[in-house]
């Protein structure tokens, strides 16, 4: 994630972490994970949003209400985060945190990161689930089980829960679906949100089933040696040419992944596991995407815009798609 953390008027950031240094010296680093109440306080997320009417003037100069749109407005500073249909239901930050509590068991949620970006349009919270995964072939290669919650106040995302296992040695996020097991679920901003909580309470069991399968996949990939010819065929299939001639950008992307296969953190350039982690490291730490005018305009001053865009691609966009495609190719 980027320096596009929400910065308050007093210069403080709406962010805390117990696992990483504060981004660009913004936010709070805590010595330990936080319970829900303390985490919300330290991350300064104890604010809500409301739906407010929108008005315009008619040709006589009289104020008239726009009936088919409402403003989604922060209650603490009156900042307008978006305009939405009146049927849009807000999901408050505290409801999001309570949802995490429900997944972990009442009072058992211990958050390692909370924060907001883009003025509060996106709110994120991450916890580590119990248990870790280790490769049978290399017990030092550890992957921890993470659950990330994302919610938006601008209509860009539903409330999302994402299983985001992280390989400790390189901090690569190994988020990908496994067969019939999805790595995410969504709760939409509709009136039946509360009833969804009962369903979502089952997600934790599904999460552990997902991680059990992931352990098998990790060991399977780590046990399969690959040849130079296989690596070349893999990167060509992963990033195919769109024209008869290979573009410079395509060639560079292929070369980066091939290099990371051998030189990426924790990689030995030998197995399918090394190949998958080459792709995840490329997506999480090296990929370069197109920065739109909209992205430039919405980002906070001095934001590391490319890092911010890479974060979103990695979890929700083209980067997540590339990781999924890589895993599918390696398992076929």
Secondary structure, DSSP 8 states (H G I E B T S, - for coil): --S-B-B-TTS-BSEEESSS--GGG-SEE-SS-B-HHHHHHHTT----EEEEEEEEE-TTS-EEEEEEEEEEEETTT--EEEEE-TT-----HHHHHHHHHHHH-TT---EEEEEEEGGGTEEEEEEEEEEEEE-SS-TT-EEEEEEEEEEESSSS--EEEEE--EETTTTEE----BTTB-SEEEE-SSTTHHHHHHHHTTHHHHHHHHHHHHHHHHHHHHT-B--HHHHHHHHHHHT--SSSS--HHHHHHHHHHHHHHHHSTT--S-BHHHHHHHHHHIIIII------HHHHHHS-TT--HHHHHHHHHHHHSHHHHHHHHHHHHHH-
